[in-house]
Amino acid sequence: MTATIGVVSLTQGRRPDDLARGLASLAAQHGVDLDIVVVGNEWDPVGLPPGIRSVFLPENVGIPAGRNRGAEVVSGDYIFFLDDDASIPSPTFLRDAVAKIESDRSIGLLQPRVIDPSGVENPRRWIPRIRKGDPARSSSVFSVWEGATLLPRAVFDATGGWADPFFYAHEGIELAWRVWDTGHRALYAGDLIAHHPAIEPTRHSYYYRLNARNRVWLAKRNLPWILVPFYVGSWTGIQILRWFRRPDALRAWFGGWLAGWRENPGGRRRIKWVTVWRMTLAGRPPLV
């Protein structure tokens, strides 16, 4: 039976050529039925190919909330999120990704290997594991690069979706943790390829602040309270070591760190202790 997939592409309309490339890569897919929506985050999508619907958000609600607004209007047995500057070069990518999930029902989320098609060196952060190793090697992971992610719709709904309040940064960690909390696992599929330009997240003026705030929020929203100080403390140490020669970056980071403790992260939904144990057995306890 042909898989049905709801597809959400979030954009602010600032990269029309990239958006067109991503939508063309979706149109080229074989062996799947797609329900595609383009979500305009503070932009009213115009000039879309026939058959593609749009959602206009008059305010910039952030990346995770924008994706969630798109998820609310698409249908299918699966849901696929594709950033507006990403594309999938193989015309059988989605069919192959679905087949991989259906052959192993423990998989609740799939992230492909990411390559910059221009040939520049690919950032190591695109491989979401501590021991990066061979980027073509597949493995279970505990965070994801969010630009091209496929989930069974039932699993996505069970997670509660992306973390609306985060706006930007670390929503892929929370989604992966919540996938594990459903009894499934997140998979980095090194044999499936998505394209994306190698650009630095530090280009955003709010990068350091939201990186820290959301790291604290991630712990406050999801971890058993006894683990919260260990997780936040380990990442505080890591950032100090990374940026001790960058006092400007550390000032912004610690401003976000304080905001994370002072501000409401949008509710709490603690992962189960059995999930902590499963993650630990799989090689990554939620402490770092």
C-alpha positions, 0 to 999 in steps of 0.5 A: 500500500502506498504510504501517505505523508503530510509534509510541512515546509516552514519559511519566512519567504527570504530564500525563494530559490531554496524553497523552490528547490525543496518543493521540487525535490518533494514533487519528484518523489515516487511511491508515496502520496504527499499532502504538502503545506508551506507555512509562512512565518510572518510571510504570506506564501505566494507563487506556490506550485499547484496542489501545495497549500499554505498557512499564513502566520502574521507573526514570527512564532518561531521555528517549532511553533511554526512547524506545529501549525503546519502539522495541524493541517496536514494528514497522512500516516507519516509526517515529514518536516523539511526546512526551506533551505533543505532538499532531498536529492533522491526521488525515492528518499521518502519511500526508502525512509518509510520502508526503513521504519516499517521494517523496524517498528522500534523506529519512531523518528528518522533523520538522514545524513546531511550533506552540503551539495556544494562540496564544502566540509559538512559540520560535525554537528549534523551527526547527532551523536557524541562519537561522530565516526563515519557519517555514513554509519547509522545509529540510534540518537538522542537529538536530531538535526531538525531540517529533514525529519520523518515520523509516524504520525501516531508517534509525533502526536504522542510526543506532543509535537515540537516545543512551541515556547523554544522559538529556536534551538534544542527543539530537536533534542526535546523531540528525540527525548519524547520519541524515546519516551513513547517506547520508540527510538530516534534513528540517524540513517546514514544511508539516506541523504538530505541536502543543506548548505553548511551555514553557522547557527551563530549567524543569528543574533539570539543564538547564544542566549536561546542556546542557554535558555533552552538548555535549561528549559529542556531539563526543566520541562523533561527531566526528573528533578533530581537529574536537572542540576546534573544536566544543566551543570554538565552543559554549563561546564562544556560551554565555559570550556568552549567559549572561555576565550569569548567573553562576549559569547559567554555573557550572552550565554549566561544571560540566557542561562539565568532567563531559563531558570527565571522564566516558565518553559511552557509547562512540564512533561517529565520523561519516565524513569524507564525512558532514562534507563533505556537511553542509558542502556543505548549509550546516552543517559540524559546527563550530557 
